[in-house]
Amino acid sequence: MLLGDPHTLILRVLFFIPALVLGFTLHEFSHALVANLQGDPTAKNAGRLSLNPRRHVDPIGLIMILVIGLGYAKPVPVNHSKMRGRFSPLMVALAGPAANLVIAIIASIALKVIAGTTATLGGPNFAAFCSISVPPIEILKTELFYIYTLNLFLMVFNLFPIPPLDGFELVRTVLRRSNPRLLFQIEMNLPQILIVVLLIFLFVPGVLHFVVNFVASPVALVLGVPLNFPCP
């Protein structure tokens, strides 16, 4: 990600980091909140039921996203044995991606309002500038595009049914009853599976971008706002 001329790079980071911190913070906070509501206070006791970004953002994971486009936040600790229902772990897992979707929806509404006030030829104006030398409303529009696009990407990426992502909890929920032996074999080989997945994402050009866009683009179509990182 950290490519291009220094001026564009600085602007890209300036717009990208607030969107990423917002997405990470509310994603992990939502995990902690739902876990607590489902009877597991582990995250709350660890100080993770907080909107303070420092509780959730991992500096190394943040830098990795800026450098290679793949990183992580601090995972929220959970104890499934303390949860009330059979589907409680799944609800906790889906809370994070759901939070990213809500953020994207709110950002899309704000973008449509702004685009409507700057409409051209009767249609909304979704053009955004990679600049801070523009009116404040245009800076806000650019930041909203980063918040909107990044949070849709975070939602889709975290729903991949692969460990350790949130989507794998759906696989666990199904296999726990239908094929516990297969689930045991998968969980015994989680480190190897994770390494293979990371190697694919890192060394097969464009695979992560293609898969995320393939799912995120239809969602963006429904929301009525195009995916866009204004700084190339």
C-alpha positions in Angstrom: 0.0 0.0 0.0 2.8 2.4 0.8 3.7 3.2 -2.9 3.6 6.3 -5.0 4.9 9.8 -4.6 5.5 11.1 -1.1 2.8 13.7 -1.2 0.1 11.2 -2.2 1.4 8.7 0.3 1.1 11.2 3.2 -2.4 12.1 2.1 -3.4 8.5 1.8 -2.2 7.7 5.3 -3.9 10.8 6.7 -7.2 9.7 5.3 -6.7 6.0 5.8 -5.7 5.8 9.5 -8.8 7.4 11.0 -11.0 5.1 9.0 -9.0 2.1 10.0 -8.9 3.0 13.7 -12.7 3.6 13.7 -13.4 0.3 11.9 -11.1 -1.7 14.2 -12.3 0.0 17.4 -16.0 -0.5 16.8 -15.4 -4.0 15.4 -13.6 -5.3 18.5 -15.9 -3.3 20.9 -18.9 -5.0 19.4 -17.4 -8.4 20.0 -16.8 -7.5 23.6 -20.3 -6.0 24.0 -22.2 -9.0 22.6 -20.0 -11.4 24.6 -20.9 -9.6 27.8 -24.6 -9.6 26.9 -24.3 -13.3 26.3 -23.0 -13.9 29.8 -19.2 -13.8 29.2 -17.5 -10.9 31.0 -14.0 -12.0 30.0 -13.5 -9.1 27.5 -15.1 -6.6 29.9 -12.8 -7.7 32.7 -9.9 -7.3 30.3 -10.9 -3.7 29.6 -12.1 -4.3 26.1 -15.6 -3.1 26.6 -14.3 0.3 25.7 -14.4 2.8 22.8 -10.8 3.8 23.5 -8.9 2.9 20.3 -5.8 2.1 22.3 -7.6 -0.9 23.8 -8.2 -2.4 20.4 -5.6 -1.2 17.9 -2.4 -3.2 17.6 0.4 -0.9 16.3 2.1 -3.7 14.4 -1.1 -4.8 12.9 -1.9 -1.3 11.9 1.6 -0.8 10.3 1.2 -4.1 8.4 -2.0 -2.9 6.8 -0.4 0.3 5.7 2.6 -1.6 4.3 1.2 -4.8 2.8 -2.5 -4.3 3.0 -3.0 -7.2 5.5 -3.0 -6.8 9.2 -5.0 -7.2 12.4 -6.4 -5.6 15.6 -6.0 -7.0 19.1 -8.4 -10.0 19.3 -11.0 -9.9 22.0 -10.7 -12.7 24.6 -13.8 -14.8 25.0 -14.8 -17.8 27.0 -17.4 -19.9 25.2 -18.2 -21.9 28.4 -19.6 -18.9 30.1 -22.0 -18.0 27.3 -25.7 -18.7 27.7 -26.8 -20.2 24.4 -25.6 -22.6 21.8 -25.5 -19.8 19.2 -23.9 -17.2 21.5 -20.4 -17.7 20.1 -21.7 -17.2 16.5 -23.5 -14.0 17.6 -20.3 -12.7 19.2 -18.3 -13.5 16.0 -20.8 -11.8 13.7 -21.0 -8.7 15.9 -17.7 -7.4 14.6 -18.6 -7.6 10.8 -22.1 -6.3 11.6 -20.5 -3.2 13.3 -18.4 -2.6 10.1 -21.5 -2.8 8.0 -23.4 -0.3 10.2 -20.5 2.1 9.9 -20.5 1.7 6.1 -24.3 2.3 6.0 -24.0 5.5 8.0 -21.1 6.7 5.9 -23.0 5.9 2.7 -26.0 8.0 3.9 -23.7 10.9 4.7 -22.0 10.6 1.3 -25.4 10.6 -0.5 -26.4 13.7 1.4 -23.2 15.5 0.5 -23.2 14.3 -3.1 -26.8 15.5 -3.4 -25.8 19.0 -2.3 -23.1 19.1 -5.0 -25.1 17.4 -7.7 -24.2 18.0 -11.3 -26.6 17.6 -14.2 -29.3 16.3 -11.8 -27.3 13.4 -10.4 -25.2 13.0 -7.2 -21.6 14.1 -7.4 -19.5 11.3 -5.9 -16.2 12.8 -7.1 -13.7 13.1 -4.2 -10.4 14.9 -4.0 -7.1 13.5 -2.7 -6.2 16.8 -1.1 -6.6 18.9 2.0 -6.4 22.1 0.1 -10.1 22.0 -0.7 -13.2 23.2 1.1 -13.9 21.3 4.4 -17.0 19.6 3.0 -14.8 18.0 0.3 -12.2 16.8 2.9 -15.1 15.3 4.8 -16.4 13.6 1.6 -13.0 12.0 1.0 -12.7 10.8 4.6 -16.2 9.4 4.4 -15.2 7.4 1.3 -12.3 5.9 3.2 -14.6 5.0 6.1 -17.2 3.6 3.8 -15.0 1.6 1.5 -12.6 0.3 4.2 -15.5 -0.8 6.5 -17.2 -2.7 3.7 -13.8 -4.4 3.0 -13.4 -5.2 6.7 -16.8 -6.7 6.9 -16.3 -8.9 3.9 -12.8 -10.0 4.8 -13.8 -10.9 8.3 -16.6 -13.1 7.0 -14.3 -15.4 5.1 -14.9 -18.9 6.6 -11.3 -19.4 7.4 -9.5 -19.4 10.8 -9.0 -17.1 12.7 -11.5 -14.8 11.0 -15.0 -14.3 12.4 -16.6 -16.2 9.5 -15.0 -19.4 10.7 -17.3 -19.5 13.7 -20.2 -20.2 11.2 -18.2 -23.3 10.1 -17.7 -24.3 13.8 -21.4 -23.9 14.5 -22.4 -26.2 11.7 -19.6 -28.8 12.2 -20.0 -28.9 16.0 -23.2 -30.9 15.5 -22.9 -32.4 12.0 -19.3 -33.5 11.9 -17.4 -32.9 15.2 -14.5 -35.2 14.0 -13.9 -33.0 11.0 -14.0 -29.9 13.2 -11.5 -31.4 15.5 -9.1 -32.2 12.6 -9.5 -28.6 11.3 -8.8 -27.1 14.7 -5.8 -29.3 15.2 -4.3 -28.0 11.9 -5.2 -24.3 12.4 -1.6 -23.0 12.3 -0.9 -24.8 9.0 -4.2 -23.6 7.5 -3.5 -20.0 8.5 0.0 -20.1 7.0 -1.3 -21.4 3.7 -4.0 -18.7 3.6 -1.6 -16.0 4.4 0.8 -17.2 1.7 -2.0 -17.2 -0.9 -3.1 -13.7 0.1 0.5 -12.4 0.1 2.0 -14.1 -3.0 -0.9 -14.6 -5.4 -1.3 -11.2 -7.0 -4.7 -9.6 -6.6 -6.5 -12.6 -5.0 -7.4 -10.7 -1.9 -8.5 -7.6 -3.8 -10.5 -9.7 -6.2 -12.4 -11.8 -3.6 -13.1 -8.8 -1.4 -14.3 -6.7 -4.3 -16.4 -9.5 -5.7 -18.5 -9.5 -2.5 -18.2 -5.9 -1.5 -19.2 -4.5 -4.9 -22.8 -5.9 -4.8 -23.2 -4.6 -1.3 -22.1 -1.1 -2.5 -24.5 -1.4 -5.3 -27.4 -1.9 -2.9 -26.2 1.0 -0.7 -26.0 3.2 -3.8 -22.5 4.6 -3.3 -19.5 3.4 -5.3 -16.4 1.9 -3.6 -13.6 4.4 -3.7 -10.3 5.2 -2.1 -9.8 8.7 -3.5 -6.0 8.7 -3.1 -4.6 6.4 -5.8 
